[in-house]
Amino acid sequence: MIKKKIKLCVAILCAAISLPMTAQIGEMRTNFAIGINGGTNFSSVSFSPSIKQTSLSAFTGGLTARYITEKYFAMICGIQLELNYSQRGWNEVIEENTDTYSRNMNYLEIPFLAHLAFGKDHGAQFFLNLGPQIAFLLNEKENKSESFSPISRTSEQYGKMAENKFDYGIAGGGGLELKTKAGNFLVEGRYYFALSDFYKTTKKDYFSRAAHSVLSARVTYLFDITK
């Protein structure tokens, strides 16, 4: 029930953002830009029953394409599509002994984002990105100490690989863009909240929730194809 409400809210929010871009009342733009992005993920997993953990730092990076469609007063509207290689997972906090355990999960990630910017056409702009995101699990790996031996903590996740490789959720963030003659340089903080679980979560399964939560810091370089 909670998931359905979240999905409905996301759909309404995305529709509200995209509506101005389809209504032909703004000052039209035809700015198409492509480039690359890269940064660091700080990821964890929302488990139920819960597992004590700290965020796992890993790489994210890929290709970015952006199309600016219109300008409404001080707000510049557009859409942004990315194709990223994203490393996620979790790092467990083990208190019973000196064991260590972490899981690396590598995804091919595709965000579909509404891009809203505020500022002048040239110089610095503040921007917001928001929209749905899908991803496909490429591979995963367990990392544990040599003498690893679970005692009293939750242990169902050990040796249990992902059962659902398709991942989806909502991504949003903001940052600053600097437009120069050499191209556009962007610095962004972004958060991803997964609506899907990578383990089966039916009543007969141990986990009722196993979903990614990712905070990322990234930089992007774009160069204009058309203005």
N, C-alpha and C positions, 0 to 999 in steps of 0.2 A: 504494500500500500504506500509506504514511504517513497519507494523508488518511482511509482507511478506519478506521485505528486511532484517529485523533483523533475521528472521528464516533462510534465505538463508546464511547469514554471519555466524550464529552459526553452521549450518550444515557443511559449508566449513572448519571452524576453528576446529571443532571436528574431521572431516575426516583427516585434516592435522596432528593433534596430534596423532590420532590412527594409522595412516599409518605406522610409524616406528615400532609399536608393532606387526604388522602383517608381516613385511618383515623380513625374517630370515637371517639377516646379523649381528646382535649384539651378545654380549656374553650372553648366555641364563641364566635365573634365574628361580627357582621354589620356591619362597618364598611366602607362604600363611600365613596370620595372621588375627586374629579376636580379637574383643575387644568392648569397650564401649566408648561413647563420651557424653559430656555434656557441657552446657554453657548458654549464654544469648543472646536472640534476641533483637535487637533494630529495631522495625518494624514501617512502616508507609504505607499509601496507596496513590497511584497516582490517584487522582480524576479529572475528567473534566466534568463540572465546578469544579474548585479547592475548597478545604476545608482547612482552616488554621488548622494546627495540629503540634504536637510534636511527637517524636518517643515513642513507647510503649515498655517498657522493660518487657521481659517475658522469660520463660524457653524453652530450646531446649535440647534434648538428645535422645540417642538411641543406636543402635548396628552398628558396622562397620566391614566390611570384605574387605581385600586388598590382591591382588595377584600381585607380582612383576614378570614380564615376561623376561625382557632383560636389558642389560646395554650397552649404546653407549658412549664410551669414558668416560666422566664425568657425563653423564646423565643416570639416572636409570628410566626405564619406567614400568608402571603398570596400573592396573585398581582398582577402589575402589567403593564399593557399600554400601549404608547405609539405615537403616530403622529407622526413627526418629519420635518422638512426638514433634511437633513444635507449639508453641504458637505465634500467630501473631495478628495484628489488628492495631488500631490507637487511638490516644488520641487528642481530639479536643481542640483548643484554642478558648475560648469563651470570647469575649470582651464586649458584650452588658450588661451582668449582672454577677452574681456570680455562674451561673450554671456550672456543670461539666458533661462531657460525654466522654466515651471511649467504644470501642468494642473489645472484646476478641474473637479470631477465632482460634480454635484448629485443627491442621492438622496432618494426618499421611503422612509422607514425605519420598520420595525415590529418592535420588540423584544417578546418574550414572556418575562417574567421571574418567577422565584420570588423573593419578597420575605421575608427573614428579619430580624427586628428584636429587639434586646435592650435591655431597660430597662423603665421604668414606663409605664403607659398614658397618663400625663400627664407633661409635661416633656420631657426630652431622651432620645433613643434612638439607639443605634448600629445601623446596618442594613447588610445585604448584599443585592445584587441579582445574579442569575445566570440565564442561559437563552439559548435560541436567538434569532436575529434574521434577518429577511429584509429586502431592500431592492430598489427598482426605480430604475434610472438614468433621470433626467428629461432631463438635458442635460449637455454638457461643453464646455469651451473651452480652447484652447491660448493661452498667454501667452508671447510671446518678443520679444526685442529686434529692432529694425528691421534690423540688419545680421547677423541670425542665420545662421550658416554652420557646420554640424557638420564637425569635422575627423577625429579618430581615435577618438572615443568611440562607444559604442553609439548607433545612430541609427534603429533599426527603429521606435521609438515615435513618432517625429516624423511628424505627419500621419495617424497610425494611430488611429482612433477605437475605442471599446470595441466588441467583438464579442458579448459576453454582457452583457445589461442586467440580468439577474436576479442578485442577490448574496445570499449567505447565510453565516452563521458563528455564532460564540458571543460573547456579551457578558457582562461581569461587572464589578462594582465595589462600592464601599462608601462610607459617609459618615455624616453626623450629621443627625438630624431633631429639630426643636424644635416641640413641640405647644403651641399657644396658643389663646386664645379667638377670635383673629382668623383662625385657620387653621394649617396645618402648613407649616413652612419647612424645606426639605431642601438640603443641600450634599453633592455627590457627585463622586467621581472614578471614571471608568469606562474600561475597555479593551475594544476590539472586535478580534477576530481572524477574518479572512475565511477560509472553507474553499473558497470559489469563486474563479475567475479571471475577469477581465473581457476578457482576450484568449484566443483559442484556444490550447491548450497541448498539442497532439498532437505526435508525434515529428517530423512534417514542418514544424511551426511553429518560429519563431525562439525565442520565449519558452517555457520550461517551467513558469514560475510568474509570475503577475501578479495579486497579491491585496492587498487593503487591510489596513492596520494603523492603528487610530485610538485615540488616547488623548484623552479629553474631560474637561473640568471643567464642571460644570453646577449650576444652582440650580433648584429646583422649588417651586412653591406649590400646595398642595392644600387644598380645603375639603371638609368632611364632608357627605355627602348623608344617610347613615344611620349611626348609632352602635350 
